[in-house]
Amino acid sequence: MKGNRRSLFAKIREAQGLFAKQEFTRAFNILTEIEKNSNHPHLLAKIANYKVQCLFQVGNVDSAVEYVERLLSCYPLSGQVNFLAASIYRKLGNQARAGRLYLRCVCLYPSNTQYALVYAQFLKEALRLTESVGIIRKSLKFNRRRDKNPDSGIYFLYLELGLNFHVMGCMKRALILLTYCAQKNTDFPFYDLIAEIHLQNRDFIRAHDNIQKHLDAWGQSDPDALYILAKIQSGLNLKNEALETLEKCCKIWGELVVTPGDMTYLFPLMQDGSLKNISNLVLEL
């Protein structure tokens, strides 16, 4: 039995190698032979993923869809098969079908945080933010009850919930969740969002600390982060530093567009006339 299993996985690796070499038809044929000797839904889903990709690569989309539907009819309760099918329909633009399949994954396997996360992101992309938040909350409630030591999957649910609240303008909730996630992850990538929220609260010290963490991690090439820094520097009355930072933004963007909302923070530079010395300045007042 173990020998057969080793042979099976050796064939899968061979097919993967052929796929990488763009020999899609040969890879597909090997995978089809492997498929005949397996009836395990998880392994079949792995094989199916590569077979579908092969069919896409040679432009045979109809056959890919037909194959996926056949798998669904054979294994309607397989989370991996449903998840693969949802991803395929999402790629093809059939969002209604993809959504139903993602929802089936979440309902069948509520303990799977990946299914919940991907479905929540799918809903967010469709601007169905309230539904997205609902899916995350249900998954968190279920998994927190089962596991007192949250795993990385739960961490990403908290992060996605914080990002959703940020998009929805629920800044207090977003700040609590994003700060929590930052404390749990040394490679946290959203210090700029935390800085932005602190800036809106006119907490310039905390805003500066967080935007500095973002710039330390990502460098000085992100003009959006630099623009946040400039507004913070202006709020701290560091006028010269703010002007230098705005010049960097202008150089990257090609122009500097200042909105009325930005002027809340940049007003000291407008008041003393120094803001107008910025090259290619556009005031939307």
Secondary structure, 3 states (H helix, E strand, C coil): CHHHHHHHHHHHHHHHHHHHCCCHHHHHHHHHHHHHCCCCHHHHHHHHHHHHHHHHHCCCHHHHHHHHHHHHHHCCCCHHHHHHHHHHHHHHCCHHHHHHHHHHHHHHCCCCHHHHHHHHHHHHHCCCHHHHHHHHHHHHHHHHHHCCCCCHHHHHHHHHHHHHHHHHCCHHHHHHHHHHHHHHCCCCCCHHHHHHHHHHCCCHHHHHHHHHHHHHHHCCCCHHHHHHHHHHHHHCCCHHHHHHHHHHHHHHHCCEEECHHHHHHHHHHHHCCHHHHCCCEEECC
